[in-house]
Amino acid sequence: MQEWGPPRFGNSEIHGDLESIITGIDHRKWKIYIECWAKSIALSDKGEYLCSFLAEIILLQLEKVLLLKNAEIDLSDLRLCCSFGVPDSLRPLCWRLLLGYLPVERQQWSVYLQKQREIYNSLVEDVIVHPGQSSMEQDHETTVDHPLNLNPDSQWNNYFKDNEVLAQIDKDVRRLCPEIDFFQRITAYPHRTFRHVSPVYDRAGDTNKKIVVPSQNIRSAAKINLSCRIRQENLYSEVPPNSHFSAGNFIALPAKTASNEYSNDVDENVEYHWQVVERVLFMYSKLNPGVRYVQGMNEIMGPLYYVFASDADSEWAEAAEADTYYCFQLLMSEIKDNFIKTLDSSSCGIESLLAEFNERLRNCDPELYNHLIDVGVKPQFYAFRWLSLLLSQEFSLPDVINIWDSLFSSPDRLRFLHWICLAMMEKVRIVLLEGDFTSCLEMLQNYHETDVGELIVNAHKMNEGCYYFKSSYNDSVKSGSSKVEINPTTKLASAFTNVLRTWSKKQ
């Protein structure tokens, strides 16, 4: 592999204007630069400053890629700029682009987004507000159908089947990300059908946009609020026995700590963020009958909606529901096979994905691989949840979002996800090699808090083939106990994280 040295700035001083310096750097070689810089400045007293300098160069380039004057977004450049993280202010736009929702031609955005959002709102009308009825039939109730009709085509029969799925969705979204209160808050942008009949939103002065709603009445608004369809006792139903996340599979979702116990009682005059997520998941389930809803999908949608709904631009935040639906569709198109139980043993199912990950572990770290086999820890016991839920249950929401910045920027997301998972295992390698079945399983199923920036940097190094895997337990102990060596990866990750935080505050 050809090697390049650190970037050369000519006559420019390191303290010079970053915007003038950046033009002299080939940003397409940043990953090589990072490796060279990390090695060359690890022992320097200015090492952290130099790492911060490089991070600021990358973020400046990201802003240049997204400049309004650029008629077309260069996705290759965008991926490179987002590889190690994205400032909060730019993340909603970057994710829409990286997931393939937004076209790269900027002039198409306005018309495209308006069309897609109107399509979504029409689908909500057809699927939830007026299911099974055309616009000409909305004011006419059928006398043929009735609640006891067992005909497969019966709207009542489908309604009751939908409620079984909705009961599971409702239970899952109510406890979404319990370590924060965001999803328990009232949304400023409820669905338009609900907004125009709620006295709360009327009092809030939400009259800037007058939207013509096909059916502006209390009944339509009640249908939009799906949680009202579910009886409270259904909220505590057991996980379906055929679920991947049942207790017998060793992959139960971890219990995240909530700051307070949330009540099932909700104000029917407002919409909460979790109710918006509930509606999007229900829409996905109805429009994708081959997949439907499987427990765990809520954990994938949660971070997506959080990022879009937290957009500082109110116009974009208002469209968070529709945009979340489309981005979730695109992301699920890559990982949906993991949620289809009938495909588990196929070449595209979760078992194949686990086998590929296990083989990568064997090739990269045979000693750790053999030890886990010896103590009986199979990848199904820990890596299933890691890979299926994109690590959304292993870290706090801010850390998950940072990991997803890098994950979405990778052209091969599943492959890069493998490298992040391997970086996690290498981080706790000594503990795992010293552990038995119980301690190893506990470590892997309840991964301790760590610097995810370091994991991301190491994952990139693994992907580029320049990460040094320990060849033996003694190597791990020696490097782990050294008091002289300064870890360049840690220094770089820490510097980049600090720059990201500072950069976000500037916006």
C-alpha positions in Angstrom: 0.0 0.0 0.0 1.4 3.4 -1.0 2.1 5.7 1.9 1.8 9.4 2.1 3.3 11.7 4.7 1.4 14.3 6.7 -0.1 17.2 4.7 2.5 19.8 3.6 1.4 23.4 3.9 4.1 25.1 1.9 5.0 28.4 3.4 1.8 28.6 5.5 2.2 28.4 9.3 0.3 25.9 11.3 -1.4 28.8 13.0 -2.5 30.4 9.7 -5.9 30.7 8.2 -7.5 27.3 7.9 -9.6 28.2 4.9 -6.4 29.1 2.9 -4.6 26.0 4.2 -7.3 23.6 3.3 -7.0 24.3 -0.5 -3.5 22.8 -0.4 -4.6 19.5 1.1 -5.9 16.5 -0.9 -8.8 15.7 1.3 -9.3 12.4 -0.5 -6.3 11.1 1.4 -7.5 12.1 4.8 -7.6 8.6 6.2 -4.0 8.2 5.3 -3.1 11.6 6.7 -4.8 10.7 10.0 -2.8 7.5 10.3 0.5 9.3 9.6 -0.4 12.3 11.8 -1.4 10.1 14.7 1.9 8.2 14.5 4.1 11.3 14.0 2.5 13.5 16.7 1.7 11.0 19.4 4.6 11.9 21.5 4.6 15.6 20.6 3.6 18.2 23.2 1.5 19.8 20.4 0.0 16.5 19.4 -3.6 17.3 20.6 -3.5 20.7 19.0 -2.4 19.2 15.6 -5.2 16.6 15.8 -7.7 19.4 16.5 -6.3 21.3 13.6 -6.8 18.3 11.3 -10.4 17.9 12.6 -11.2 21.5 11.9 -9.9 21.1 8.3 -12.2 18.2 7.8 -15.2 20.2 9.1 -14.4 23.2 7.0 -14.4 21.0 4.0 -17.8 19.6 5.0 -19.2 23.1 5.0 -17.7 23.7 1.6 -19.3 20.6 0.2 -22.7 21.8 1.5 -22.3 25.4 0.3 -25.4 26.9 -1.3 -23.4 27.8 -4.4 -22.7 24.1 -5.1 -25.4 23.1 -7.6 -24.6 19.4 -7.0 -23.4 17.7 -3.8 -20.4 15.5 -4.3 -21.4 12.3 -2.3 -17.8 11.0 -2.3 -16.6 14.2 -0.6 -19.5 14.2 1.7 -18.8 10.7 2.9 -15.2 11.5 3.5 -16.1 14.6 5.5 -18.7 12.7 7.7 -16.4 9.7 8.3 -15.5 10.7 11.9 -18.6 12.7 12.9 -20.9 15.5 11.9 -21.8 18.8 13.8 -25.3 18.8 15.2 -26.3 21.7 12.9 -25.4 19.8 9.7 -26.4 16.3 10.7 -30.1 16.3 9.6 -29.1 17.4 6.1 -26.1 15.1 5.9 -28.2 12.1 7.0 -30.8 12.8 4.4 -28.1 12.9 1.7 -26.1 9.9 2.9 -29.2 7.7 3.2 -30.1 8.5 -0.4 -33.3 10.4 0.4 -32.3 13.8 -0.9 -31.1 14.0 -4.6 -27.7 15.4 -5.1 -29.0 18.2 -7.3 -29.8 21.0 -4.9 -32.3 22.7 -7.3 -34.5 19.6 -7.1 -34.8 19.6 -3.3 -37.8 22.0 -2.9 -40.1 20.3 -5.4 -39.0 16.8 -4.5 -39.5 17.3 -0.7 -42.8 18.9 -1.2 -44.0 16.0 -3.3 -42.7 13.3 -1.0 -44.2 14.9 2.1 -47.5 15.3 0.4 -47.4 11.6 -0.7 -46.8 10.6 2.9 -49.6 12.7 4.3 -51.9 11.2 1.7 -50.8 7.7 2.7 -51.6 8.6 6.3 -55.1 9.7 5.2 -55.7 6.5 3.3 -54.2 4.1 5.8 -55.2 5.6 9.1 -57.9 8.2 8.8 -60.0 6.7 6.1 -58.7 3.1 5.7 -60.2 1.2 2.7 -62.2 4.2 1.5 -61.7 6.3 -1.6 -62.2 10.0 -1.4 -65.7 9.6 -2.9 -66.7 7.1 -0.1 -65.4 8.9 3.0 -68.8 10.2 4.0 -70.6 6.9 3.4 -70.5 4.1 6.0 -70.9 0.6 4.7 -73.7 -1.5 6.1 -72.4 -4.8 4.7 -69.3 -4.9 7.0 -69.6 -5.3 10.8 -67.3 -6.1 13.7 -68.1 -9.8 13.7 -67.3 -10.3 10.0 -64.6 -13.0 9.7 -64.1 -12.4 5.9 -60.4 -11.8 5.2 -61.4 -8.7 3.2 -63.4 -7.3 6.0 -62.2 -3.9 7.2 -63.2 -4.7 10.7 -61.3 -8.0 10.6 -58.2 -6.1 9.3 -58.8 -3.4 12.0 -58.5 -6.0 14.8 -55.4 -7.6 13.3 -53.8 -4.2 12.9 -54.5 -3.5 16.6 -52.6 -6.6 17.6 -49.5 -5.2 15.8 -50.3 -1.7 17.1 -50.4 -3.0 20.7 -46.7 -4.1 20.4 -45.7 -0.9 18.7 -47.4 1.2 21.3 -45.7 -0.6 24.2 -42.3 -0.3 22.5 -42.5 3.4 21.6 -43.7 4.5 25.0 -40.4 3.2 26.5 -38.2 4.5 23.7 -34.9 5.9 24.9 -36.0 6.2 28.6 -32.7 7.7 29.6 -33.9 11.0 28.1 -37.3 12.7 28.1 -37.3 13.8 24.5 -39.9 11.3 23.3 -42.1 12.0 26.3 -42.3 15.7 25.3 -45.0 17.4 23.3 -44.2 17.9 19.7 -44.6 21.4 18.3 -45.5 19.9 14.9 -48.3 17.3 15.3 -49.9 15.8 12.2 -51.9 18.4 10.3 -55.2 16.6 10.8 -54.8 16.7 14.5 -53.3 20.2 14.7 -56.4 22.0 13.4 -58.8 20.6 15.9 -56.7 20.7 19.1 -57.5 23.6 21.3 -53.9 23.5 22.7 -52.3 24.1 19.3 -54.9 26.7 18.5 -54.0 28.6 21.8 -50.3 28.2 20.9 -51.0 30.3 17.8 -50.1 27.7 15.3 -51.8 29.6 12.5 -48.9 30.6 10.3 -49.8 27.9 7.7 -53.4 27.2 6.8 -53.4 23.7 5.4 -56.6 22.4 3.8 -57.3 19.1 5.5 -59.6 16.7 3.7 -61.6 15.9 6.9 -61.3 18.6 9.6 -63.2 17.0 12.4 -62.7 15.4 15.8 -63.2 11.9 14.5 -60.4 12.2 12.0 -58.1 13.6 14.7 -58.9 10.8 17.0 -57.9 8.2 14.3 -54.6 10.0 13.9 -53.9 9.4 17.6 -53.2 5.7 17.3 -52.5 5.2 21.0 -56.2 5.8 21.7 -57.0 2.5 19.8 -55.1 0.4 22.3 -56.5 -0.8 25.6 -54.2 -0.1 28.5 -54.0 -3.7 29.6 -52.5 -4.6 26.2 -49.5 -2.4 26.9 -48.0 -5.1 29.2 -48.3 -8.1 26.8 -45.4 -10.4 26.7 -42.9 -10.3 23.8 -44.3 -12.6 21.0 -42.7 -16.1 21.3 -41.5 -15.9 17.7 -39.7 -12.6 18.3 -35.9 -12.5 17.9 -35.8 -10.7 21.2 -37.5 -13.3 23.4 -35.8 -14.3 26.6 -34.8 -17.7 25.4 -32.6 -16.3 22.7 -30.0 -14.6 25.0 -30.5 -11.4 23.2 -33.1 -9.6 25.3 -33.1 -5.9 25.0 -31.1 -4.3 27.8 -33.0 -2.3 30.4 -32.0 1.3 30.1 -32.5 3.5 33.1 -35.3 6.0 33.0 -35.0 9.3 34.9 -38.6 8.8 36.0 -41.5 6.4 35.6 -43.6 7.5 32.7 -47.4 7.3 33.0 -49.6 5.7 30.4 -52.0 8.6 30.9 -51.6 11.1 28.1 -53.2 14.4 27.2 -55.4 13.7 24.2 -55.3 17.4 23.2 -51.6 17.2 22.3 -49.3 14.8 20.5 -46.1 13.5 22.0 -43.0 12.6 20.0 -43.4 8.9 20.8 -46.9 9.1 19.2 -45.3 10.4 16.0 -42.9 7.5 16.0 -45.8 5.1 16.7 -47.6 6.4 13.6 -44.5 6.1 11.4 -43.9 2.6 12.5 -47.5 1.6 12.0 -47.4 3.1 8.5 -44.3 1.1 7.7 -46.0 -2.1 9.0 -49.1 -1.5 6.9 -47.2 -0.6 3.7 -44.6 -3.4 4.0 -46.8 -6.5 4.7 -43.9 -8.8 3.9 -41.9 -7.5 6.8 -44.5 -5.8 9.1 -43.4 -4.7 12.5 -40.8 -6.6 14.5 -39.7 -5.5 18.0 -36.5 -3.6 17.7 -37.5 -1.5 14.7 -38.5 1.2 17.1 -34.8 1.3 18.3 -33.7 1.9 14.6 -36.3 4.7 14.1 -35.8 6.5 17.4 -32.4 8.1 16.5 -33.5 9.0 13.0 -36.6 10.8 14.2 -34.7 12.5 17.1 -32.1 13.9 14.6 -34.7 15.2 12.2 -37.1 16.5 14.8 -34.3 18.4 16.6 -33.4 20.3 13.5 -32.8 24.0 14.3 -34.6 24.9 11.0 -38.3 24.9 11.9 -39.4 24.1 8.3 -37.3 21.0 8.2 -38.2 20.0 11.8 -41.9 20.3 10.9 -41.4 17.6 8.2 -39.5 15.3 10.5 -42.3 12.7 10.5 -42.5 12.2 6.7 -38.7 12.4 6.2 -38.2 9.9 9.0 -40.5 7.5 7.2 -38.6 7.7 4.0 -35.2 7.5 5.5 -36.3 4.5 7.7 -37.6 2.8 4.5 -34.2 3.3 2.8 -32.3 2.1 5.9 -34.5 -0.9 6.3 -34.1 -1.9 2.7 -30.5 -2.8 3.7 -31.2 -4.5 7.0 -34.8 -5.7 6.8 -33.7 -9.3 6.2 -32.4 -9.4 9.7 -36.0 -9.0 11.0 -37.6 -11.6 8.8 -37.5 -14.9 10.7 -38.1 -17.1 7.7 -34.9 -15.8 6.1 -32.7 -16.5 9.2 -31.0 -19.5 7.6 -30.8 -18.0 4.1 -27.7 -16.4 2.5 -29.2 -13.0 3.2 -30.5 -13.7 6.7 -29.1 -12.9 10.1 -27.3 -16.3 10.5 -25.3 -15.5 7.4 -24.4 -12.1 8.7 -23.3 -13.6 12.0 -21.2 -16.2 10.3 -19.5 -13.5 8.2 -18.8 -11.5 11.4 -17.5 -14.5 13.2 -15.2 -15.4 10.3 -13.8 -11.8 10.3 -13.1 -12.2 14.1 -11.3 -15.5 13.4 -9.1 -13.9 10.7 -8.3 -10.8 12.7 -7.9 -12.2 16.2 -7.7 -16.0 16.2 -6.7 -16.1 19.9 -9.8 -14.2 21.0 -11.9 -16.2 18.6 -10.7 -19.5 20.0 -11.1 -18.4 23.6 -14.8 -17.4 23.0 -15.4 -20.8 21.4 -13.7 -22.6 24.4 -15.9 -20.8 26.9 -19.0 -21.4 24.8 -19.8 -17.7 23.9 -21.4 -17.8 20.4 -21.9 -14.6 18.3 -25.6 -15.2 18.5 -25.5 -14.3 22.2 -24.2 -10.8 21.7 -23.5 -9.9 18.0 -27.1 -10.5 16.9 -28.3 -7.4 18.8 -25.3 -5.4 17.8 -25.8 -6.1 14.1 -29.6 -6.1 13.9 -30.1 -2.9 15.8 -27.0 -1.1 14.5 -25.6 -0.8 18.1 -28.5 1.4 19.1 -28.9 -0.5 22.4 -25.2 -0.6 23.4 -24.6 3.1 23.9 -26.3 6.3 24.9 -28.3 8.1 22.2 -25.6 10.8 21.6 -23.0 8.1 21.1 -25.3 6.1 18.9 -25.8 9.1 16.7 -22.0 9.7 16.5 -21.5 6.0 15.4 -24.3 6.4 12.8 -22.5 9.4 11.4 -19.6 7.1 10.4 -21.9 4.2 9.6 -24.0 6.2 7.1 -21.0 7.7 5.5 -19.6 4.3 4.6 -20.4 3.0 1.1 -20.6 -0.5 2.6 -22.4 0.0 5.9 -22.7 -3.6 7.0 -19.0 -4.2 6.5 -18.1 -1.1 8.5 -20.5 -2.1 11.2 -18.5 -5.3 11.5 -15.3 -3.3 12.0 -16.9 -1.1 14.7 -18.0 -4.3 16.5 -14.5 -5.7 16.3 -13.1 -2.5 17.6 -15.5 -2.9 20.6 -14.1 -6.4 21.2 -10.5 -5.3 20.9 -11.1 -2.6 23.4 -12.0 -5.2 26.1 -9.8 -7.9 24.8 -7.8 -8.5 28.0 -11.0 -8.8 30.1 -12.5 -11.2 27.6 -9.4 -13.4 27.4 -9.4 -13.6 31.2 -13.1 -14.4 31.5 -15.3 -17.4 31.6 -18.7 -17.9 29.9 -20.6 -15.7 32.4 -18.2 -12.8 32.6 -17.6 -12.7 28.8 -21.3 -12.8 28.1 -22.0 -10.1 30.7 -19.3 -7.9 29.2 -20.5 -8.3 25.6 -24.2 -8.0 26.4 -23.8 -5.0 28.7 -21.0 -3.1 27.0 -19.4 -0.6 29.3 -19.3 3.1 28.5 -16.3 4.0 26.4 -15.0 6.7 24.0 -16.9 5.9 20.8 -14.6 8.3 18.9 -11.8 5.9 19.6 -13.9 3.0 18.4 -14.7 4.9 15.1 -11.0 5.7 14.5 -10.0 2.1 15.1 -12.8 0.8 12.8 -11.5 3.0 10.0 -8.0 1.8 10.6 -9.2 -1.8 10.4 -11.2 -1.1 7.3 -8.0 0.4 5.7 -5.9 -2.6 6.8 -3.6 -0.5 9.0 -4.8 -1.6 12.5 -2.4 -3.7 14.5 -4.3 -6.7 16.0 -2.6 -8.1 19.1 -1.2 -11.5 18.3 -1.3 -12.9 21.8 -2.6 -12.3 25.3 0.9 -11.1 26.4 0.8 -8.4 23.7 -2.5 -7.1 25.0 -1.3 -7.0 28.6 1.9 -5.3 27.6 0.3 -2.6 25.6 -2.6 -2.2 28.1 -0.2 -1.8 31.1 2.3 0.5 29.5 2.6 3.9 31.3 4.9 5.4 28.8 3.1 4.9 25.5 0.6 7.6 24.5 -2.2 6.1 22.4 -2.4 8.2 19.2 -5.9 6.9 18.4 -7.2 8.1 21.7 -5.6 11.5 21.2 -7.0 11.9 17.8 -10.5 10.7 18.8 -10.6 13.0 21.8 -9.4 16.0 19.8 -12.0 15.4 17.1 -14.8 15.0 19.6 -13.9 18.2 21.3 -13.8 20.1 17.9 -17.2 18.7 17.0 -18.7 19.9 20.2 -17.1 23.4 19.8 -18.1 23.5 16.1 -21.8 22.7 17.0 -21.9 25.5 19.6 -20.6 28.0 17.0 -23.6 27.4 14.6 
